[in-house]
Amino acid sequence: MAKNNKFRDTAVKIGAAAGRLDGKAHKAARKAAKAVDVAKVELAELTKQLEALKSQLAKSSKHLQAALK
């Protein structure tokens, strides 16, 4: 009977270690997902700023061309 207890204890240890690894992997995945969401928001903001700068440059170019004529 002692062998069964040792096997069971070993199985419990292995299962506990696997569970801890799963938990750590889950936490890492959540952090990564959160970072991706933040990056998406920042990218959207930068895209808006870039579009505003493009339109501003177009207006400035128009004014400059008109002034040079």
Order of alpha helices (4+ residues) and beta strands (2+ residues): alpha
